[in-house]
């Protein structure tokens, strides 16, 4: 499924119908016998779609009229082009959103529009779908003369439920962006935990969670074999949805922690395979597969970093996810071909865990995500990382962060506090006395020390004390300057 901007115009419709039109001799009278065959070629029901009938103004349907010449002679080669598919789906979406199901007839038409929309999305999974109309409807849910907000919301959610799974199945990030803008709008307007959130909206939330779980499970299931490119597209789409909705509700990611850890494991395997292909270690693969794998490697690396950032805050809360993430990170740190940006992301993750534990210990909390043994194990793995292929900027960033982590662990905060306490007890007289004693030993050193100490001492003095000290120094200085000027 593709997503395009909603720029409806007569030109698109004309292009659809003009491609089947023919230009004949206007002077020659039409041959009635030619119409039945032509109609049979133009009117061809797509497999899986119900036959469309024309609705009369009174509500009665005019049945399809079949001429003797057209019976049993459909054109099997005819299929609607992309523009026709897009126009039909857009029309069904708009019909479903515009109809007010106040009476039996309108309700029947509304249900039929939803059913036809479902069938059209199944038959044409790659058709362009325009979200703009649905987005405008949900963003302008206000009381009006024609439709109340509850009805508009319910109809919008019905349509969204229909296009939800086809969007996931399309695995296209453009579709994901449009879908996420709609979901984000609904999530902000109706918080998940709020008691006033309508039941239909909660059903939508549950359906979104189920679809995410389904696609993450499909990627990590051993019995389902997806090629590298397809699996990575599924992961990218699901991660985009999870990341967007987690920004709205922080706890949205909670049910997906363990599945995302397994996804990280799958990504590690995919990155390893891609690395082998790039290095030419898989001679059994043809050039087209190798080129595709190399092109996907950047997306795989990006997805790995995205997963780490998403789960880093809560992955340690579950023993199972903690064990799995530990195994994966140790493997990534030990492998030679791990991308430097992924290694930096792992360093940031481990650094945040250790610093968070130390903050908890300082505040008196007894719980810690990592034991001392686990901390030492991570530090050892980080110290043994092969940094030969690091760029100068990456190497500098790695050294700075790793040394900062080590210094933070090894530094004794109590000693620093004790030093500050002792220094606060010193008076200005203590410094002056020490400098005067030093002047008898080495006048040059005493001079340089005084130059360093004087600004510190001067700042500690009150304004009156500064003026009292400055007056005796100002008078000789002025006199000396005056004598030099006169000479």
C-alpha positions in Angstrom: 0.0 0.0 0.0 1.3 3.4 -0.9 0.4 6.8 0.6 0.1 9.9 -1.5 -1.1 13.4 -0.9 -4.8 14.2 -1.4 -4.7 16.2 -4.6 -7.9 15.2 -6.3 -8.6 16.7 -9.6 -10.6 16.2 -12.7 -7.5 15.4 -14.7 -6.9 12.2 -12.8 -10.4 10.9 -13.4 -10.2 12.0 -17.0 -7.0 10.1 -17.4 -8.6 6.9 -16.0 -11.5 6.9 -18.4 -9.8 8.5 -21.4 -7.3 5.6 -21.7 -10.2 3.3 -22.7 -11.9 5.7 -25.1 -11.5 5.5 -28.8 -11.8 8.1 -31.5 -14.0 7.1 -34.3 -15.4 8.6 -37.4 -18.1 11.0 -36.2 -19.9 10.9 -39.6 -20.3 7.2 -39.5 -23.4 6.1 -37.5 -22.6 3.9 -34.5 -23.0 0.2 -34.9 -25.3 -1.0 -32.1 -24.0 -4.5 -32.3 -20.6 -3.3 -31.2 -21.7 -2.0 -27.8 -22.3 -5.3 -25.9 -18.8 -6.6 -26.4 -17.2 -3.3 -25.5 -19.3 -3.1 -22.4 -18.3 -6.6 -21.4 -14.7 -5.6 -21.6 -15.0 -2.4 -19.6 -17.3 -3.8 -16.8 -15.3 -6.6 -15.3 -15.7 -7.6 -11.6 -12.3 -7.9 -9.8 -12.0 -11.3 -8.0 -13.0 -10.8 -4.4 -15.2 -7.7 -5.0 -18.9 -7.7 -5.0 -20.6 -6.5 -8.1 -21.3 -2.8 -7.9 -24.9 -1.6 -8.6 -26.1 1.9 -9.3 -28.2 3.5 -6.6 -31.2 5.4 -7.8 -32.3 8.6 -6.1 -35.1 6.8 -4.4 -32.7 4.3 -2.9 -33.7 1.3 -5.1 -30.8 -0.3 -6.9 -30.8 -0.7 -10.7 -29.5 -4.2 -11.4 -26.7 -4.8 -13.9 -28.1 -5.2 -17.4 -26.5 -8.0 -19.3 -27.0 -8.1 -23.0 -27.0 -11.4 -24.9 -23.7 -10.6 -26.5 -21.9 -10.1 -23.3 -22.9 -13.2 -21.3 -20.0 -15.5 -20.7 -17.6 -13.4 -22.7 -15.7 -11.2 -20.2 -12.2 -9.9 -21.0 -10.0 -11.9 -18.7 -7.0 -9.6 -19.4 -8.7 -6.4 -18.2 -7.6 -5.0 -14.8 -8.1 -1.5 -13.5 -4.9 0.6 -13.5 -3.4 2.1 -10.4 -5.3 5.4 -10.8 -8.6 3.5 -11.0 -7.8 1.5 -7.9 -6.8 4.6 -6.0 -10.0 6.4 -7.0 -12.3 3.5 -6.0 -10.7 3.2 -2.5 -10.7 6.9 -1.9 -14.3 7.1 -3.0 -15.3 4.2 -0.6 -13.4 5.9 2.3 -15.2 9.2 1.7 -18.6 7.5 1.3 -18.1 5.7 4.6 -17.1 9.0 6.4 -19.8 11.2 4.8 -22.9 8.9 5.2 -25.0 9.6 8.3 -26.4 6.2 9.4 -29.6 7.7 10.9 -32.1 5.4 9.2 -32.1 1.8 8.0 -31.3 2.6 4.4 -28.3 4.8 5.3 -27.0 2.3 7.8 -27.2 -0.4 5.1 -25.2 1.8 2.7 -22.6 2.6 5.4 -22.1 -1.1 6.1 -21.9 -1.9 2.4 -19.3 0.8 1.9 -17.1 -0.6 4.8 -17.5 -4.1 3.4 -16.5 -3.0 -0.1 -13.5 -1.0 1.3 -12.3 -4.2 3.1 -12.6 -6.2 -0.1 -10.9 -3.5 -2.2 -7.9 -3.3 0.2 -7.6 -7.1 0.1 -7.8 -7.3 -3.7 -5.5 -4.3 -4.3 -2.9 -4.4 -1.5 -0.6 -2.0 -3.4 -3.1 0.7 -4.1 -2.5 4.3 -3.1 -4.5 5.2 -0.1 -5.2 8.9 0.8 -5.3 9.6 4.6 -5.9 13.3 4.3 -9.6 13.1 4.4 -9.7 10.9 7.4 -7.1 13.1 9.2 -9.1 16.2 8.6 -12.3 14.5 9.9 -10.6 13.4 13.2 -8.9 16.7 13.7 -12.2 18.7 13.3 -14.5 16.7 15.5 -16.8 19.5 16.5 -20.6 19.8 17.0 -22.3 20.6 13.7 -25.7 20.7 12.3 -25.2 17.5 10.2 -23.2 15.2 12.4 -22.4 15.0 16.1 -18.8 14.4 17.3 -19.5 10.9 18.6 -20.9 9.7 15.2 -18.0 11.3 13.4 -15.5 9.7 15.7 -17.1 6.3 15.5 -17.2 6.4 11.7 -13.6 7.6 11.5 -12.5 4.7 13.8 -14.4 2.2 11.7 -12.5 3.3 8.6 -9.2 3.4 10.5 -9.7 -0.1 11.7 -10.2 -1.2 8.1 -7.0 0.4 6.8 -4.9 -0.5 9.9 -3.8 -4.0 8.9 -3.2 -3.2 5.2 -0.9 -0.4 6.3 1.1 -2.7 8.5 1.2 -5.3 5.7 2.5 -2.7 3.2 5.6 -2.2 5.3 6.1 1.2 3.8 7.4 4.0 6.0 5.3 6.6 4.1 2.2 4.7 5.1 3.6 4.4 8.6 4.1 8.2 8.9 0.5 8.9 7.8 -0.9 6.2 10.0 1.1 7.4 13.0 -0.1 11.0 12.6 -3.6 9.7 12.8 -3.0 7.4 15.8 -1.0 10.1 17.6 -3.9 12.5 17.2 -6.3 9.9 18.7 -3.9 9.0 21.5 -3.5 12.7 22.5 -7.2 13.4 22.4 -8.1 10.2 24.3 -5.4 9.0 26.8 -5.4 5.3 27.3 -5.8 5.4 31.1 -8.5 8.1 31.1 -11.9 6.8 32.3 -13.6 9.0 29.8 -12.0 7.3 26.8 -14.7 5.8 24.6 -14.8 2.0 24.4 -14.4 2.1 20.6 -11.1 4.0 21.0 -9.9 1.4 23.5 -10.7 -1.3 21.0 -8.5 0.6 18.4 -5.7 0.8 20.9 -5.9 -3.0 21.5 -5.9 -3.6 17.8 -2.8 -1.5 17.3 -1.0 -3.5 20.1 -2.1 -6.8 18.6 -0.8 -5.9 15.1 2.5 -4.8 16.5 2.9 -8.0 18.5 1.9 -10.0 15.4 4.5 -8.4 13.1 7.3 -8.5 15.7 6.5 -12.2 16.3 6.5 -12.9 12.6 10.0 -11.5 12.4 11.4 -13.5 15.3 9.5 -16.8 14.8 11.8 -19.6 13.8 9.1 -21.4 11.7 8.5 -18.3 9.6 11.3 -17.6 7.2 11.5 -14.0 5.9 14.3 -12.8 3.7 16.5 -10.1 5.1 15.0 -7.2 3.2 11.4 -8.1 4.0 12.1 -8.7 7.7 14.0 -5.5 8.0 11.1 -3.6 6.4 8.6 -5.1 8.9 10.9 -4.2 11.8 11.3 -0.6 10.5 7.6 -0.1 10.2 6.8 -1.6 13.6 9.6 0.4 15.3 8.3 3.7 13.8 4.8 3.1 15.2 6.1 2.1 18.6 8.5 5.0 18.8 5.8 7.5 17.8 3.2 6.3 20.3 5.7 5.9 23.1 6.4 9.6 22.8 2.8 10.2 23.5 2.4 7.6 26.3 5.6 6.5 28.0 4.1 3.2 29.1 3.0 2.2 25.6 6.2 0.3 25.1 5.8 -2.0 28.2 4.2 -5.0 26.5 6.8 -4.9 23.7 10.0 -5.0 25.8 10.7 -8.8 25.5 9.6 -8.9 21.8 11.9 -6.0 21.0 14.8 -7.7 22.7 14.2 -10.7 20.4 14.0 -8.4 17.5 17.4 -7.0 18.5 18.7 -10.6 18.5 17.3 -11.1 14.9 18.9 -7.8 13.8 22.2 -8.9 15.2 22.0 -12.1 13.1 21.0 -10.0 10.1 23.9 -7.6 10.6 26.3 -10.5 10.8 25.0 -12.0 7.6 25.2 -8.7 5.8 28.7 -8.2 7.1 29.8 -11.6 5.7 28.3 -10.7 2.3 30.1 -7.3 2.2 33.4 -9.0 3.0 32.8 -11.6 0.3 32.7 -14.6 2.6 29.5 -15.9 1.0 30.5 -17.0 -2.4 27.4 -19.0 -2.9 25.2 -15.8 -3.2 24.8 -14.1 -6.5 25.6 -10.4 -7.1 22.0 -9.2 -6.9 21.5 -10.6 -3.5 24.8 -9.3 -2.3 24.0 -5.8 -3.6 20.6 -5.8 -1.9 22.2 -7.0 1.4 24.7 -4.2 1.3 22.0 -1.7 0.7 20.0 -3.0 3.7 22.9 -2.9 6.1 22.5 0.8 6.9 18.8 0.3 7.7 19.7 -2.7 9.9 22.2 -0.7 11.9 19.7 2.2 12.3 17.1 -0.3 13.6 19.5 -1.8 16.1 20.2 1.6 17.6 16.5 2.5 17.6 15.7 -0.7 19.6 18.5 -0.1 22.1 17.3 3.5 22.8 13.6 2.4 23.1 14.2 -0.5 25.6 17.2 0.8 27.5 15.1 2.5 30.3 12.9 -0.5 31.1 14.7 -3.6 29.8 16.3 -4.3 33.2 13.0 -4.5 35.0 12.3 -8.1 33.8 14.7 -11.0 34.6 14.0 -12.6 31.2 14.7 -9.4 29.2 17.7 -8.6 31.4 19.2 -12.0 30.6 18.5 -11.8 26.9 19.9 -8.3 26.5 23.0 -9.2 28.4 23.7 -12.1 26.0 23.1 -10.0 23.0 25.3 -7.1 24.1 28.2 -9.3 25.1 28.0 -10.9 21.7 28.0 -7.6 19.9 30.9 -6.3 21.9 32.9 -9.4 21.2 32.3 -9.6 17.4 34.8 -8.0 15.1 32.3 -6.6 12.5 30.0 -4.7 14.8 29.4 -1.2 13.5 31.2 1.6 15.5 27.9 3.6 15.9 26.2 0.5 17.4 29.1 0.1 19.8 28.8 3.7 20.9 25.1 3.2 21.4 25.9 0.1 23.6 28.4 2.2 25.6 25.8 4.9 26.2 23.3 2.3 27.3 25.6 0.5 29.7 26.8 3.9 31.0 23.2 5.0 31.7 22.5 1.8 33.6 25.6 2.1 35.8 25.1 5.8 36.6 21.4 5.1 37.4 22.5 2.4 39.9 25.0 4.7 41.6 22.3 7.4 41.9 20.0 4.9 43.6 22.8 3.8 45.9 23.6 7.4 46.8 19.9 8.0 47.6 19.8 5.0 49.9 17.8 2.7 47.6 18.6 -1.0 47.9 17.7 -2.1 44.4 20.2 -2.0 41.5 19.8 -3.1 38.0 23.4 -4.5 37.8 25.4 -6.4 40.4 29.1 -5.4 40.9 30.1 -8.6 39.0 27.9 -7.6 36.0 29.4 -4.1 36.0 32.9 -5.5 36.0 32.0 -7.9 33.1 30.6 -5.0 31.0 33.6 -2.9 31.7 35.9 -5.7 30.6 34.0 -6.2 27.4 34.0 -2.5 26.6 37.8 -2.3 27.2 38.4 -5.1 24.8 36.4 -3.6 21.9 38.4 -3.6 18.6 38.7 0.1 17.8 41.0 -0.1 14.8 38.3 0.8 12.3 37.0 3.7 14.4 37.2 7.2 12.8 39.2 9.8 14.7 36.0 11.5 15.9 34.3 8.2 16.9 37.5 7.1 18.8 37.7 10.4 20.6 34.0 10.2 21.6 34.5 6.6 22.7 37.5 7.4 24.9 35.8 10.4 26.5 32.7 8.4 27.5 34.5 5.3 28.6 37.0 7.3 30.8 34.2 9.3 32.2 32.4 6.1 33.2 35.6 4.7 34.8 36.3 7.9 36.7 32.8 8.1 37.9 32.9 4.5 39.3 36.4 4.8 40.8 36.1 8.2 42.3 35.5 8.4 46.1 32.8 10.9 46.6 33.3 11.0 50.4 37.0 12.1 50.0 36.0 15.0 47.8 33.3 16.0 50.3 35.9 15.9 53.1 38.3 18.0 51.0 35.7 20.7 50.4 34.8 20.7 54.1 38.4 21.3 55.2 39.0 24.0 52.6 35.9 25.9 53.7 37.5 26.3 57.1 40.5 28.2 55.8 40.6 32.0 56.3 42.4 34.7 54.2 44.9 35.1 57.0 46.0 31.5 56.6 46.9 32.0 52.9 48.7 35.3 53.6 50.7 33.8 56.5 51.8 30.8 54.3 52.9 33.2 51.5 54.9 35.4 53.9 56.8 32.4 55.2 57.5 31.3 51.7 59.0 34.7 50.8 62.0 34.0 53.1 62.6 30.7 51.3 62.1 31.7 47.7 61.0 35.2 46.8 60.4 34.3 43.1 58.1 31.4 44.0 56.3 33.5 46.6 55.7 36.2 44.0 54.2 33.8 41.5 52.1 32.2 44.1 50.8 35.6 45.2 49.8 36.4 41.6 47.7 33.2 41.6 46.3 33.6 45.1 45.6 37.4 45.0 42.5 37.2 42.8 41.1 34.4 45.0 41.7 36.5 48.1 40.4 39.7 46.6 37.1 38.1 45.7 36.6 36.9 49.2 36.9 40.4 50.7 34.0 42.7 51.3 33.8 45.9 49.4 34.8 48.1 52.3 37.9 45.9 52.9 38.8 46.1 49.2 38.6 50.0 49.4 40.7 50.0 52.6 43.4 47.9 50.9 43.3 49.9 47.7 43.8 53.4 49.1 47.4 52.9 50.3 48.4 51.3 47.0 46.7 54.0 44.8 48.5 57.0 46.3 52.1 55.8 45.6 51.1 54.6 42.2 49.6 58.0 41.3 52.7 59.8 42.6 55.0 57.5 40.6 53.0 58.0 37.4 53.1 61.8 37.9 56.8 61.9 38.4 57.4 59.8 35.2 55.0 62.2 33.2 56.9 65.3 34.5 60.3 63.8 33.7 
